[in-house]
Amino acid sequence: MQLLSEFNLVLRNFDWMEDALCRGRKDLNFFPEHYNTTAPKAVAVCKVCPVREDCLEFAVENHIQYGIWGGLNYPQRKRYLRTGFKKGTL
Protein backbone atom coordinates (compact mmCIF):
# COMPACT_ATOMS: atom_id res chain seq x y z
CA MET A 1 0.00 0.00 0.00
CA GLN A 2 1.30 3.45 -0.90
CA LEU A 3 1.83 6.16 1.66
CA LEU A 4 0.22 9.55 1.03
CA SER A 5 3.65 11.03 0.48
CA GLU A 6 4.11 8.65 -2.49
CA PHE A 7 1.02 9.89 -4.32
CA ASN A 8 1.03 12.72 -6.83
CA LEU A 9 -1.59 14.61 -4.86
CA VAL A 10 -3.94 17.14 -6.44
CA LEU A 11 -5.06 18.51 -3.08
CA ARG A 12 -2.15 19.09 -0.76
CA ASN A 13 -3.94 20.89 2.06
CA PHE A 14 -3.76 18.68 5.14
CA ASP A 15 -5.01 21.29 7.66
CA TRP A 16 -8.37 19.55 8.04
CA MET A 17 -6.59 16.47 9.40
CA GLU A 18 -5.88 18.33 12.66
CA ASP A 19 -9.61 18.20 13.51
CA ALA A 20 -10.28 14.66 12.29
CA LEU A 21 -11.78 12.39 14.96
CA CYS A 22 -9.72 9.49 13.64
CA ARG A 23 -6.46 11.31 14.26
CA GLY A 24 -4.22 9.22 16.46
CA ARG A 25 -6.79 6.43 16.84
CA LYS A 26 -5.06 3.09 16.78
CA ASP A 27 -8.15 1.17 17.89
CA LEU A 28 -9.98 1.51 14.55
CA ASN A 29 -9.15 -0.05 11.21
CA PHE A 30 -9.65 2.53 8.46
CA PHE A 31 -7.81 0.33 5.96
CA PRO A 32 -9.58 -3.05 5.80
CA GLU A 33 -7.80 -5.85 3.97
CA HIS A 34 -10.24 -5.82 1.06
CA TYR A 35 -10.70 -2.43 -0.59
CA ASN A 36 -14.47 -2.82 -0.95
CA THR A 37 -15.05 -3.73 2.68
CA THR A 38 -16.69 -1.34 5.07
CA ALA A 39 -15.38 -0.98 8.58
CA PRO A 40 -18.48 -0.27 10.71
CA LYS A 41 -16.63 1.13 13.72
CA ALA A 42 -14.52 3.42 11.57
CA VAL A 43 -17.54 4.57 9.56
CA ALA A 44 -19.39 5.37 12.80
CA VAL A 45 -16.56 7.74 13.76
CA CYS A 46 -16.67 9.32 10.30
CA LYS A 47 -20.40 9.99 10.54
CA VAL A 48 -19.90 12.43 13.42
CA CYS A 49 -16.54 13.84 12.33
CA PRO A 50 -16.49 17.62 11.79
CA VAL A 51 -14.18 17.29 8.77
CA ARG A 52 -15.92 14.39 7.05
CA GLU A 53 -16.55 16.32 3.83
CA ASP A 54 -12.98 17.59 3.65
CA CYS A 55 -11.74 14.04 4.13
CA LEU A 56 -14.02 12.67 1.43
CA GLU A 57 -13.09 15.48 -0.97
CA PHE A 58 -9.40 14.78 -0.36
CA ALA A 59 -9.79 11.09 -1.20
CA VAL A 60 -12.01 11.66 -4.24
CA GLU A 61 -9.92 14.45 -5.76
CA ASN A 62 -6.69 12.49 -5.22
CA HIS A 63 -8.16 9.20 -6.52
CA ILE A 64 -7.19 7.31 -3.37
CA GLN A 65 -8.29 3.71 -3.83
CA TYR A 66 -7.70 2.31 -0.35
CA GLY A 67 -9.27 2.84 3.01
CA ILE A 68 -12.28 4.51 4.52
CA TRP A 69 -12.30 8.25 3.83
CA GLY A 70 -15.23 10.44 4.79
CA GLY A 71 -17.07 7.29 5.83
CA LEU A 72 -16.92 5.68 2.37
CA ASN A 73 -14.81 2.90 0.89
CA TYR A 74 -13.40 3.14 -2.65
CA PRO A 75 -16.40 1.69 -4.57
CA GLN A 76 -18.74 3.93 -2.55
CA ARG A 77 -16.57 6.96 -3.32
CA LYS A 78 -16.67 6.12 -7.02
CA ARG A 79 -20.48 5.98 -6.92
CA TYR A 80 -20.59 9.21 -4.93
CA LEU A 81 -18.37 10.88 -7.51
CA ARG A 82 -20.60 9.71 -10.37
CA THR A 83 -23.61 11.27 -8.66
CA GLY A 84 -21.91 14.66 -8.70
CA PHE A 85 -19.70 15.13 -5.65
CA LYS A 86 -20.37 18.51 -4.10
CA LYS A 87 -19.32 19.75 -0.71
CA GLY A 88 -22.29 19.96 1.61
CA THR A 89 -24.13 16.96 0.15
CA LEU A 90 -23.28 14.34 2.77
N, C-alpha and C positions, 0 to 999 in steps of 0.2 A: 504494500500500500504506500502511495506517495505521501510525503509530508506537504503541508501547505506551502512551505518555502520552495518546493520543487515544481510547483505549478506556475504557469505563465498567467498570473492573475489579472483579470480585467479590473475588478474592484480591489483596491489595496488598502481601504480604510478599515482598520481593525478596532477602532474606538468603541464600537458597540459591544465588543467582547467583554469589556470591563464590567458591564451591567448584566451579562448573561447569567442566568441561574445555574447553568451547568458548569460554570467556571470553577475549576478546582475539584469538581466532584469525581471521585474515583469509584464511587459505589454504583454508578450507572453505566451501562454499556451503550454508547451512542454509535458504535460501529459494530453491528452484528456481523456474524461470519458470512451470511448470505446477504447480498446487497439489496434484495427485495423484501427482506424481513423487517417487520416493525418491532420496536423495542418498547413495549407498553409503559414501563416505568420511565424511560427517557422521554417518551412522547408526552406523558403526564406533566413532566417538568416544563417541557416546551409550551404546553398549552397556557401556562400562567406566566411565562417569561415576558418581561417588558420589552425585550429586543427580538422577539420571535420573527417579526417581519424583516428586520435587518438581516438576521441570520439566514432566513429563507432566500432573500434577495441575493445575498453573498453567494450562496451555494448555486442558485439558478444562473446568475450572471457569469459565474466562473466555471460552470459545467462540471461541478464536483459530483462524481458518480458514487461515492461511498458515504455511508453514515446517515444518521438522522440529523437534519438541519431544519430548523423552523418547525419541527414536529413531523416532517415528511421524509420518507425514504426516497431513493432515486427514481423509481418508477412513478411514485406519487408526485414528485417534483416535475417530472416530464409532463404528466397529465395537467398539472397546475399551470405549467408554462403554456401548454396548448390552449388552455381556456383563457389566456390573456392575463398573465401575471401583472398585477398592479398593487402597489403598496396600499394598504388599508382594506384589502379584500379578504383577509383571513377571518 
